[in-house]
């Protein structure tokens, strides 16, 4: 008989469902599902004469079995001088019937009834997962008598954290310890998902091989995945012996199809657990699974409800305020939403933060990293490993981030600080090396402490889901705003156009009447002057003057409207030359002759429409002359400006200045800060300046103080930097 | 005999002032006035009430831009696309110097473009200059159009 050798190159590839052998505390038959004829049996089975009459009596029960379902208790029978409980389950090759020494007939004191009567109500009363686990550990211990019963839960990496322990004094405690994921190989986990209970009454057992009773069947290939008697991996037996455990039982806790945790029982001595008790244990496992699921769901639902309320609050605040995303950082709820300690809103190159956050440079690096991922959402509890710029940044060991746009860098980022954890492993978690070419399970189960650094608390599903929801809501807001903006700017463009057409027509139509008034007054003054009184002539003079003023105003308005419609043709303008020409022009004006001009060299080139730029500078020059030429020694100086916004000029005079509080009004059409009698002008020059500069995408400014001169300046974006 | 000047003007005050200005420039040319663009074209094409007028194109057409029925630009366009009329000098008179109007006028082949000044004296001298230049000085060869822009302000 060839039993599988323990020399496995890889534990995870061991075919644990087909060991070709069983444990010796019972015996096994395989019969044909149709005919009921025996196909295979374990070597320790009594001779067929002892049991061949039994099967036809239970044919009806056996026919009910379906492949994929676990063993079903069929009955108790006296065979070869003993009483045997037997249960059966179907596999592809036939029906497996397992015999174990019989327990007492089921009665009201049977474990399953005890369970229903005593344990179920208490499980339902438990208020936390920990309480549930403690109850289950104690109950299983009471049911089975194992020296130590643990309930542990697997984390995302499949390490098992001991939640509860019930033990006798002579069994070492594993409370608060972790069992490394490597203790349970993948295919064992897989099997735990379908077959919820596994028992090894004696780690020193000698496996009993299976043999075929009919030709054409290889007994070593039978699937014993559901068989209670299945012989386990020799590596596992070695593991048990290393652990000082001679008997073990495990019951799976499966929540939503995932192996959530295990009830794991150990004993320093061999220990048998009879079928009825095992059935009760398996039921307890299922009850626990249900309660855990219910607890987690209710906790989750509670958390989600709370988080959803926070989301709604944030979104509502943002919608009401009609303000930009940056306002998010003024909501403390933003942190609670993700249970984070810091948050940042990144809008392209700008960043606003709340709470404990990394340095601005680090946030920029993060934004780069996030952009490179090209995903909507990212979360990690070990940021340092992923973004080297953030290594050892205490405020950000964990990150949860959402991207709101595929075009712009619009991010919301949450930070969690480093959370240093000390994990007590039930033995060094790394597999011992296989120096001798043979795989050994770990030998040490001494408590082994590990300090885990560089991680934050992991992000929970509820937080991730909430942030995802928030993202949807924000994207909707952003999209709706964009739509509104598009609509607004469309309306604005139309209104502007209408306004221009209107102002053009109006000025055009206004010009004719002022011309007529002036014309007829001139005619009267010329032709009939002798008949007119001095007073009439004076009145007519006023009429004429008023008509002329109206005409000039209309001309200015036309010019203003025209500037808005002119197409820009930008070039790099040599301001040096332009200023020289304009200064020469200004000197020819009567008011400009006394002005002392200061223009240092070199000047900056400006990317602008040369004609319009000249209009801007001419306006600013005339303005400066107008308000300074009555001074003792009028002085106007011109300086180049070069900053982040672009290049431009600044013109200062030592004239009458203005009160800084009215600075906002300076650039408005027809706004005058001085009485018309004091200074000529239509009040439209500075409006033109602003209009031209803004059409170039630039900015204008003015500074002044009453009687202390004024400074006017502008910049226009450099070539290629216009937005 | 001197060719007449065709003045197309719908505003009666502008008409009076323009006529006064022409009068003061002491031109000997007859001034024919019409009140809208349609009439102007009828005159030029010797149609309808002008069917019986003597042959011959005017020395110059002084054309207001804004006119009822057929506006100044349309009249200009019609004149320039008519082989019999295309050589007639056309001076556009307008209340404002809006860029689009100027550009359109020149692209349609206007000979001069005059913004009517607010000051009456300037208006008189502008009209007088125009009259003298186009009615007396300038004698365009048939089929050719003398270009040139005059600023009057």
Interface residues (C-beta under 8 A of the other chain):
Chain A: X504 X507 X508 X509 X511 X512 X514 X515 X516 X518 X519 X520 X521 X522 X523 X547 X548 X551 X552 X555 X558 X562 X565 X566
Chain B: X11 X13 X14 X17 X20 X66 X95 X96 X97 X98 X99 X100 X116 X117 X118 X119 X120 X121 X123
